[in-house]
Amino acid sequence: MGLDELRAQHRRLLASLSGLLVDSTDAIAWARYAESLTRHLVLEEEHLVPPLTAFLPRETGPIAVLVEDHATIRQALDDLSATRSATSAGRLMDLFRQHCAKEEELLYPFAESHLSPEDLARLGSASSSPSSGSAKRDDH
């Protein structure tokens, strides 16, 4: 199921970020991490949000929080890219950890109970594709 893969991506992204906090000097590793995190955010925005809008408004509530969180995470990622400071890295970790908790405790269970099997299958196909999400920057 697609949401299980998104949960697994959360775990991998958090673990990778923890590792990068220990060795923060590898610019290539940071760039790869930024690409992976951005791809995950785009995946949710392109494949999870649209079917949820049949049940939830985009402008308020959980979807609005998700989109706002994504913009905040992108800004923290930009700040980290610019400064490479431990403070920026810690801020990104805190923001992403809190965001994952909100999604996994609130939004994903809602999606599992409301989305059709077809929507969940499409999400699963998109989340398991190596090029899923265009990794485009679409700050909302």
N, C-alpha and C positions, 0 to 999 in steps of 0.2 A: 504494500500500500504506500502511496506517495507521502503520507504524513509520517510514516515510520522512517522513510529516507530523509525527510526534512529534520526529524529529531536526531537521526544519526549524523547529519551534516552539522547540527548544532554542537554535538559532542566533539566531532572532529575539529571544528573551527575553534571551539574553546580550548581544546587540548593543544592545538597548534599555536594559538595565541599565548598560552601559558609557556610553551617552549620558547617562543620568541622573546618573551619577557626575560628569560634567563640569559639568552644570547641575542642581544638586540643589535649586534653590529653587522649582521648579514643582510645587505640591501636587497639581494636577489630573493632571499627568503621572505622578506617583508613585502616585496612586490608581488610574489606569488600568493602570499596570504591575502593581500588587498584584492587581488583578482578573484580569488576563491570566495571571499566574503561578499564582494560586489555581485558575483554570479548568484550566490544564494539569495541575496536581497531581491535581485531582479526576478529570479525564479518565483519567489513568493508574490511579487507584485504582478507578474504576468500570468501566473497559473493558479494561484490560490485566491487572490483578491477578486478577480472577475466573477467566478461562480458564487462567491460569498455575498456579492452585492445583490443577489436575488433575495437575500434574507436580512441583510444589514445595510444601513445607509453608509455610503462611502465618506460622507462629510463629518459624521459624528460617530461616537462609540468605538468599538474594537478595531474596525478597519482604519479609521482616522488615526487612532493611537499607533497602529502598526506602521502606517505610512509616515507619521511624524517621527517615530522611533528610527525608521530607516534613514530619514534625512539627518537625524542627529548622529547616528552611527557613521554615516558617510562623512559628516563634518569632522567627527572625531578621527576618522581614518585619514582625512586630509591633513588635520592638525598633526597627527603622528608622522605622516610622510614628510611634513615640513620641518618638524622639530626633532624627531627621533628621541624624544625625552621620555624618561621613565614615567613622568606624570601623565603625559599624553597616552602612553601605552596602558597605564593603569586605568585611566578614564575610559578608554575603549573597552577594556576588559569588563569593567563595572557595567557600562551601558549595554554591552552585548549580552552579558550574563542575565541582567534584569529583563532585557527584551526576550531572550529565549524562554525565561520562566513565564512571562506573560503569554507568549504564544502557546507554550506546551500545557499550561494550566487552564487557559481560557479559550483561546482561538482554535487550536487544533481539536479539542474535544467537541466544540461547537460544529466545526467543519465535519468531523466524523459522524455526527448525528444528523446533519442537515444536507450535506452534499450527496448527490446521487453516486451510485457505484461507477458510473461512466466518468463523472467529474474527478473522482478519486483516482480512477485508472489513468486518466489523462495527466493528472498531477504526478502520479507514479512514473509514467513514461518520461515526462519532462524532467523530473528530479533525478532519474537514473541516467539521463543522457549526459555525456561529458561536456557537450556544448550548450546545455540547457541554459536558458536566459542569455541575453545578448551581452551581458556585462556592461550594458550602456549606463551612462550616468543620467539619471532622470530625477533630480532632486525635486521633491514636491513642495 
